Amino acid sequence: MNQYGRRAHDHWQKHLPSQFAEIADPTTFFAEMGENIATQVRELAEEIAGPDQRGEGFMGKLGRLNRARQEAEHTVMAETLPEPEADRRADRTEP
């Protein structure tokens, strides 16, 4: 299981315990989810980073690629991980 699968596993276990308990094979479920997240992060990071910049040095490129990866990770994880159960219950009770 990759880092994204572990993060998703921990999120579900902590914030979605009833849904987590229903997963028949958590290891496989989160390993597959982690691979899907990694693919999405890689594709989005490439999109965000864009092409190499003229005159861009090694450190400039490294910084650009790291920022793109971080932004992609944040975006994909926010879109992929469900809201905690407590937050969903609060949303339903608000007028």
N, C-alpha and C positions, 0 to 999 in steps of 0.2 A: 504494500500500500504506500503510495507516495505522500508527500507533505499535504497536498490538497485533500486527499482521502482521509488522512488523519485529522485534519482540521474540521472537515465535514462530520466525521465520526464523533469527535469531541463536542461539536456544536449540537448535534442531534441528541447525543447522550445527556448533555446538560440542559438544553433548552426545550427538547421535544421528547421527553422520556416515554410518553405513551406511544408515540409513533415509532420511536426507536425499538421499543419492546416488541412491536409487531413485525420487525424485519427478521425473516427466517434465517438468513445468512449474512450478518453484518459485515464480515470480512470481505466477501465477494461484492456485496452491494457498494461498500465504500471504496473498495479498490477500483471498481468500474467507474464510480462517480469521480474519483480522483483523476483517473486517466482522461475522462471527458473534460473535466475542469482544466487540466494541464493543456489539452489541445486548444480549448477556447482561449486560455490565457496567452498561449504562444501566438495564435492567429491575431488576437486583438493587439498584443504588444507590437507585432510586426506592423500592423496598420497604424497604430499610434506613433511609432518611431519614425515611420516613413523612410525614404531613401537616405543614403549617406549624403552628408552636406559637403559642399565644396570647401576645401581648406580645413575640414574638421580633423583635429588631431585625435590621437588615441584616447586621451582622457575625456575629451568632449564627446566622442562617440560612446564611450563607456557610460558616461553620465546620462546621455540621451536614451540609451538602451535600458539602463537600470530604471530611470524614471518611467519609461513606457511600460516596462514589466510590472512595476509597482502599481501603476494606474490600472493596468489590465487585471492584475490580481484583485485589486479592490473592487473593480466593477463586476467581474465575473463572480466573485464570492458573494457580493451583495445581491446579485441577481439569482444565484443558485441556491443559497441557503435560506430555508424558510424562516419566517419570523418565529420567535419563541412563543410557546403555547400561551404564556401569561399575557403577552402583547396582543395576541389574537382574541383572547377572551375580553380584554379591556376594550378593544376596538368594537366588538359586538355589543357591548353594554352602553357605549356612548350614543347619545341621541342623534 
